[in-house]
């Protein structure tokens, strides 16, 4: 069913695609998953990327492509850093596929932080996904506007989503011809290839079901999209990363000559991590993974990272694993250094009140309770300065904390507009915690900790 594709690319030239859309909910993620899987079935090594700070779409990418997705975010990172990580993680790949965020030109301030900004920064041609559920030839001015609004952004083709029939598609194809933008095909309106709600993470029950789901989309893409022409038309020059970036990757960033032992929580409850963050931690020393759900003790560690995730889905199991809760508690009481964010911070609270209204004891470090009651979305970019260094991250959660006694924040945080927000960073001994998910791809996370200790 899936044709074999030769590795025809010239040296220093690779097919590179940024999948953008006219608006959110146009089908970017569905199409990206299917494309990644179709290319994988053709025997191509495809490296996925995701614009913005999202954790969930990269998980879909990784399962579909068989290679871990990498975030590209211009709020977190400098243009030079973005170019270097794109080149570094894409250098071994046959083809690079980047999924955009929201509408193509939507950023935190006009185009700043948008998919279009990333496309321009990396000189990636854009494949525009257009939701044609309730329209036909009227897509012509929309496509024309996207093509000409920002001339340095290459709108190099269109894919239509939610197509009802071949006659419906014919109107849309004619619209593309009349505005001079290639149409590469469409996805039909099929319930079996619609993603379930992504509000609380990977809603598919298992990787096996996800495998079947992505394969269904890939089959529809092979039927209705001209993949051979798409691959050929989106081929562009590809460059290597800076020599200084390569040197930084191989450098041991720990203090002195001593390599650190770093423990990272990773299981179904705690898995919101950026690939570049983990690679950066790897440069500090040896990385060890542990599960707060199933392990009874922490690995021997100089530093512990408790990332975010979905502890609210596993409250009974987390609470019943008393040996691990006690191990984390004792590690912090004994002066161990730890960074916890969002779900990881909830784990450090006295307890978590679940969606069911029940209270589940946790690690009892912070004098507060986390609760899923009266859920309200807290969302946005965050930044703060600490010990002279600027840190940037992203806040996204529905839970809240109820403090048993006031807990002072060690810093003030600000949003992308420079306005102060009430997102604290807590410190107890050498443990720091916040709702902010930090990106430290080009900073040193360990600068959060006091200079008079080993870290």
C-alpha positions in Angstrom: 0.0 0.0 0.0 2.8 2.4 0.8 5.3 2.9 -2.0 9.0 2.7 -1.4 10.7 6.1 -1.5 14.3 6.4 -2.5 16.6 8.7 -0.6 16.8 11.0 -3.7 17.8 14.2 -1.9 20.9 16.0 -3.0 23.6 16.6 -0.5 22.7 19.6 1.8 19.1 19.5 0.5 16.2 18.0 2.3 12.4 18.2 2.0 11.2 20.5 4.8 7.6 21.2 5.5 5.9 23.5 8.0 2.2 22.6 8.4 0.3 25.7 9.2 -3.4 26.6 9.1 -5.8 29.5 8.7 -7.0 29.0 12.3 -6.9 26.6 15.2 -9.0 23.4 14.9 -8.3 23.1 11.1 -6.8 19.7 11.4 -3.0 20.4 11.6 -2.3 17.7 14.2 -4.4 15.0 12.4 -2.7 15.7 9.1 0.7 15.9 10.7 0.3 12.5 12.4 -0.9 10.9 9.2 1.9 12.5 7.2 4.6 11.4 9.7 3.2 7.8 9.6 2.9 7.7 5.8 6.5 8.8 5.5 7.6 6.3 8.1 5.8 3.5 6.1 7.8 4.6 3.1 11.0 4.0 4.9 11.9 7.6 5.4 13.6 8.9 8.6 11.3 11.8 9.4 12.2 14.3 12.2 9.2 16.0 13.7 9.2 19.5 15.3 6.4 21.5 17.0 6.1 25.3 17.1 5.3 26.6 20.5 5.4 25.2 24.1 2.9 22.4 23.7 3.7 18.9 25.2 0.8 16.9 23.8 1.2 17.2 20.1 4.9 16.2 20.3 3.8 13.0 22.0 1.6 12.3 19.0 4.4 13.1 16.6 6.9 10.8 18.4 4.5 7.8 18.3 3.6 8.4 14.6 7.2 9.1 13.3 9.1 6.8 15.6 11.5 9.7 16.4 11.1 12.1 19.3 9.7 15.5 18.4 11.5 18.8 19.3 9.9 22.1 20.2 10.7 25.3 18.4 9.6 28.4 20.4 10.7 31.9 19.7 9.6 33.2 23.2 11.8 30.6 24.9 14.8 30.9 22.6 17.0 33.2 20.5 16.8 32.9 16.7 20.3 31.5 16.7 19.3 28.8 19.2 16.3 27.8 17.1 18.3 27.5 13.9 20.9 25.4 15.7 18.4 22.9 17.3 16.5 22.6 14.0 19.7 21.8 12.2 21.1 19.6 15.0 18.1 17.3 15.4 17.3 17.3 11.7 20.8 16.5 10.3 20.4 12.8 10.2 16.8 12.9 8.9 15.6 12.3 5.3 12.8 14.8 5.8 11.8 17.4 8.4 8.2 18.1 9.3 7.2 20.9 11.6 3.6 21.4 13.0 2.6 24.9 13.6 0.5 26.4 16.4 -2.9 28.1 16.2 -3.4 30.1 13.0 -0.2 30.6 10.9 0.2 34.3 11.9 -1.0 34.0 15.5 1.6 34.9 18.1 1.8 36.3 21.6 2.3 39.8 20.1 1.1 40.0 16.5 3.4 37.6 14.6 5.9 37.3 17.4 5.9 33.7 18.6 3.9 32.5 15.6 4.4 29.6 13.2 5.0 32.1 10.4 7.9 33.6 12.4 9.5 30.2 12.7 8.9 29.5 9.0 10.6 32.8 8.1 13.5 32.2 10.6 14.3 28.8 9.2 13.3 29.4 5.6 10.8 26.5 5.7 8.0 26.4 3.1 4.4 26.3 4.5 1.8 23.7 3.6 -1.5 25.4 4.6 -4.3 23.3 6.0 -7.7 24.7 5.2 -10.8 23.5 7.0 -13.3 23.3 4.1 -16.2 21.9 6.1 -18.6 24.7 5.2 -17.1 26.4 2.2 -16.1 25.9 -1.4 -14.8 28.4 -3.9 -14.8 31.1 -1.2 -11.4 29.7 -0.1 -9.9 31.6 -3.0 -9.6 35.0 -1.3 -8.5 33.3 1.9 -5.6 31.5 0.3 -4.7 34.6 -1.8 -4.5 36.6 1.4 -2.3 34.1 3.2 -0.1 33.9 0.1 0.4 37.7 -0.2 0.1 39.0 3.3 3.7 38.5 4.2 5.8 37.9 1.1 8.9 36.4 2.8 6.7 33.6 4.2 6.5 30.9 1.5 2.9 29.5 1.2 4.0 26.7 -1.1 0.9 24.5 -1.1 -2.6 23.7 0.3 -4.3 20.7 1.8 -8.0 20.7 2.4 -9.6 19.0 5.4 -13.2 17.8 5.9 -14.0 17.2 2.2 -17.5 15.9 1.6 -17.1 14.6 -2.0 -15.0 14.8 -5.1 -17.2 17.5 -6.5 -16.7 19.5 -3.3 -12.9 19.1 -3.7 -13.1 20.2 -7.4 -14.4 23.7 -6.4 -11.5 24.0 -3.9 -8.9 22.8 -6.4 -10.1 25.3 -8.9 -9.8 28.1 -6.2 -6.1 27.1 -5.7 -5.5 27.2 -9.5 -7.0 30.6 -9.8 -4.8 32.1 -7.1 -1.7 30.3 -8.2 -1.1 28.1 -5.1 -0.5 24.4 -5.7 -3.1 22.0 -4.2 -1.6 18.7 -3.0 -4.9 17.0 -2.1 -7.2 16.6 0.8 -8.5 14.6 3.8 -12.1 13.4 3.6 -14.7 14.0 6.2 -14.4 10.8 8.2 -15.2 10.4 11.9 -12.7 7.6 12.3 -9.8 9.9 11.6 -10.9 12.7 13.9 -8.8 13.2 17.0 -10.5 12.8 20.4 -10.4 15.8 22.8 -6.8 16.6 23.7 -7.8 18.6 26.8 -6.2 16.2 29.3 -3.6 14.5 27.3 -3.3 11.3 25.3 -6.9 10.1 25.4 -6.3 7.0 23.3 -6.2 4.0 25.5 -2.9 2.5 24.4 0.0 2.9 22.0 -1.5 0.0 20.0 -4.7 1.9 19.5 -2.8 5.0 18.6 -0.7 3.0 16.1 -3.9 1.9 14.4 -5.3 5.4 14.5 -2.3 7.0 12.9 -2.2 4.3 10.2 -5.8 5.0 9.2 -4.9 8.7 8.6 -1.8 7.6 6.7 -3.8 5.4 4.4 -6.2 8.3 3.7 -3.2 10.6 2.9 -1.8 8.0 0.5 -5.2 7.9 -1.3 -5.9 11.6 -1.5 -2.6 13.5 -1.3 0.1 13.6 -4.0 3.0 12.8 -1.6 5.6 12.3 -4.3 5.0 15.8 -5.6 4.8 17.2 -2.1 8.2 15.7 -1.1 9.8 17.0 -4.3 8.3 20.5 -4.2 9.2 21.1 -0.6 12.9 20.3 -0.9 15.1 23.1 0.3 18.8 23.7 1.2 19.7 22.4 4.7 22.6 23.7 6.7 24.7 22.4 9.6 24.6 23.9 13.1 27.3 26.3 14.4 30.5 24.9 15.6 30.0 26.6 19.0 26.7 24.8 19.4 28.3 21.4 18.7 31.0 22.2 21.3 28.3 23.2 23.8 26.5 19.9 23.4 29.6 17.9 24.2 30.7 20.1 27.2 30.3 18.9 30.7 28.5 21.8 32.5 28.8 20.5 36.0 30.9 22.2 38.5 34.6 21.2 38.3 35.3 17.8 36.9 32.6 16.0 38.8 29.7 14.7 36.7 26.4 14.9 38.5 23.9 12.2 39.1 20.5 13.5 37.9 17.2 11.8 38.5 14.2 12.6 36.3 10.6 11.5 37.1 9.1 9.8 34.0 6.0 7.7 33.9 2.3 8.1 32.9 1.8 10.7 35.6 4.9 12.8 35.0 6.1 13.2 31.4 5.8 16.8 30.3 9.5 17.3 29.3 11.2 19.1 26.4 13.7 17.0 24.5 16.3 19.8 24.5 15.9 20.2 28.3 16.7 16.6 28.9 19.7 16.7 26.5 20.9 19.8 28.4 20.6 17.9 31.7 22.6 15.0 30.1 25.4 17.5 29.6 25.6 18.0 33.4 26.2 14.3 34.1 24.4 11.0 34.1 20.6 10.9 33.7 18.5 8.3 35.5 14.8 7.9 35.2 12.4 6.9 38.0 8.7 6.4 38.4 6.8 8.0 41.3 4.0 5.6 40.4 5.8 2.3 40.8 9.3 2.7 42.1 10.0 2.4 45.9 13.0 4.7 46.1 14.9 7.5 44.4 18.1 6.8 42.4 21.2 8.2 44.2 21.1 11.8 43.0 22.8 15.2 43.1 19.7 16.7 41.5 16.1 15.7 41.0 13.7 17.0 38.3 9.9 16.5 38.8 8.3 17.6 35.6 4.6 18.2 35.0 2.1 15.8 33.7 -1.2 14.3 34.8 -0.9 13.3 38.5 -4.7 14.0 38.9 -5.3 10.8 36.8 -3.2 8.6 39.1 -3.9 10.0 42.6 -4.7 6.7 44.3 -1.6 5.0 42.9 0.7 8.0 43.8 -0.7 8.3 47.3 -0.5 4.6 48.0 3.2 4.5 47.0 4.3 5.7 50.4 7.9 4.6 50.1 8.5 6.9 47.2 6.7 9.8 48.8 8.8 9.4 51.9 12.0 9.1 49.8 11.3 12.4 48.1 10.4 14.0 51.4 13.6 12.8 53.1 15.7 13.8 50.1 14.5 17.4 50.3 14.7 17.5 54.1 18.3 16.4 53.9 19.1 19.3 51.6 18.7 17.6 48.2 18.4 19.9 45.2 15.2 19.6 43.3 13.2 21.5 40.6 9.4 20.7 40.4 7.0 22.2 37.9 3.2 22.1 37.7 2.2 18.5 38.3 5.6 17.9 40.0 4.9 20.8 42.3 1.4 19.3 43.1 3.2 16.1 44.1 5.2 18.1 46.8 2.0 19.5 48.4 0.4 18.1 51.6 -2.3 16.5 49.4 -4.2 16.7 46.1 -8.0 17.0 45.9 -9.0 15.2 42.8 -11.8 15.7 40.4 -13.8 13.2 42.5 -13.6 15.6 45.5 -11.5 13.1 47.5 -8.2 14.2 49.2 -5.1 12.1 48.5 -1.9 12.6 50.7 1.3 13.5 48.9 4.9 14.3 49.8 4.1 16.9 52.4 6.8 19.4 51.6 4.9 22.6 50.7 2.3 23.8 53.2 -0.5 23.8 50.7 -3.1 21.6 49.0 -3.5 21.3 45.3 -7.0 20.9 44.1 -8.8 20.1 40.9 -12.1 21.5 42.2 -13.4 24.7 40.5 -11.0 24.1 37.6 -10.0 27.3 35.7 -7.4 27.5 32.9 -4.2 29.4 33.7 -2.3 29.9 30.5 0.6 32.0 29.1 4.3 32.6 28.7 6.2 33.5 31.9 9.6 34.9 32.7 11.6 35.8 35.7 15.1 36.8 36.8 16.9 34.9 39.6 20.5 35.2 40.6 21.1 37.5 37.7 19.9 35.0 35.0 16.7 35.3 32.9 14.5 32.2 32.9 11.6 31.7 30.5 8.8 29.2 30.5 5.1 28.5 30.0 2.1 28.1 32.4 -0.8 25.8 31.5 -2.9 24.2 34.2 -6.4 23.8 35.5 -5.6 23.1 39.1 -4.9 25.6 41.9 -3.2 25.7 45.3 -4.8 26.5 48.6 -2.1 27.5 51.1 -2.4 26.5 54.7 -0.3 29.5 55.5 1.1 32.2 53.2 4.0 31.0 51.2 6.2 33.8 49.9 7.4 33.6 46.3 11.2 34.0 45.8 10.7 36.1 42.6 8.1 38.0 40.6 7.0 36.5 37.2 5.9 38.4 34.1 3.9 37.5 31.0 4.9 38.1 27.4 3.7 41.7 27.6 5.9 42.4 30.6 3.0 42.5 33.0 3.4 41.0 36.4 1.4 37.8 37.1 0.6 36.0 40.3 2.5 32.8 39.5 4.9 32.2 42.4 8.1 30.2 42.6 8.3 28.5 46.0 11.5 27.5 47.8 11.9 25.1 50.7 15.5 24.4 51.6 17.1 23.4 48.2 13.8 22.5 46.5 12.2 25.0 44.1 8.7 24.6 42.6 6.4 26.5 40.4 3.5 26.1 38.0 5.8 27.4 35.2 7.3 24.8 32.9 10.8 26.2 32.2 12.8 25.9 29.0 16.5 25.8 29.7 17.9 24.8 26.3 20.2 27.8 26.2 20.5 28.6 29.9 21.8 26.8 32.9 19.0 25.4 35.1 21.4 24.8 37.9 21.9 28.6 38.3 18.6 28.5 40.2 20.5 26.9 43.1 22.8 28.5 45.6 26.4 29.0 44.6 27.7 27.8 47.9 26.7 24.2 47.3 27.9 21.5 44.9 25.4 22.5 42.3 
